[in-house]
Amino acid sequence: MQEISRLFDFPYYQLEKFNLKKSLVTKYKGEWIATSTQEYLDRSNAISRGLLRLGVRPNDKIAVISMTNRTEWNIMDIGIMQLGAQNVPIYPTISEEDYEYVLNHSESVFCFVSCDEVFEKVKAIRSKVASLKEVYSFDQLDNCKNWQEVLELGADRSNQNEVEKLMSAVRPDDLAVAHVASRISAAGL
């Protein structure tokens, strides 16, 4: 194991030194569902491979908006960072106008949302965000693509070498998370 110098090194270290059956746990419909360290990394790598197949490259921005703490958010975070791309976490309860501002200012190419409440806000301003190619939801929604589609794109491991190559190119001082200052933070809210 290499020295931990990047955020995505942590789960690999955990797998090697402290492999957990319950690395991440999220409550879905009243039931706690655990994800092991190995599953966490397998899904993160599948996300990386899927995002590559969607055309994501280093320095691209991927917005992730979740109403609650979720395993999916962590999987997305690692999957995005491994490519040298940047996660743009957006506070879920801001206004539609603020979503528009942050998505445009960050030039996010994809957006992953937790649920219908967040999706409806993004859908309302989507036509005003030129860079946004697609929106995916963690929850199963009738009117939104599901993040499982990206996981399925990444099920084919044939581009894992490209993921590994991009991972090795990420330096400890590279930007990992793109925090976009919005009007609400400027207002001190």
Secondary structure, DSSP 8 states (H G I E B T S, - for coil): -----STTHHHHHHHHHS--TTSEEEEETTEEEEE-HHHHHHHHHHHHHHHHHTT--TT-EEEEE-SS--HHHHHHHHHHHTTT-EEEE--TTS-HHHHHHHHHHHTEEEEEESSHHHHHHHHHHGGG-TT--EEEESS--TTSEETHHHHHHTTSGGGHHHHHHHHHH--TTS--B-----HHHHTT-
